[in-house]
Amino acid sequence: MNQKTIIALILAVLVLVSVVQAFQLTSLREKVKTGGLSLSSSSSGTSVASSGGKTIGTVPSSVKDLPQMVGGC
């Protein structure tokens, strides 16, 4: 195959992927606007508090047993 043909095919595939992602993003944005999409949290999560005592989110149970500091200082 000619090098220009290969480059054109790769470019066409990249453009096609970006168009598909644009449509997915648009539909996701519409779902968020209409309230059709909601966030759910697992019941096995552990609540994480910041230094001020405010709850900032939940951590899955698979992550809660990790050490506080891994390597370094």
Beta strands, then each sheet from edge to edge (+ up, - down):
strand 1: 46-49
strand 2: 55-59
sheet 1: 1+ 2-
end
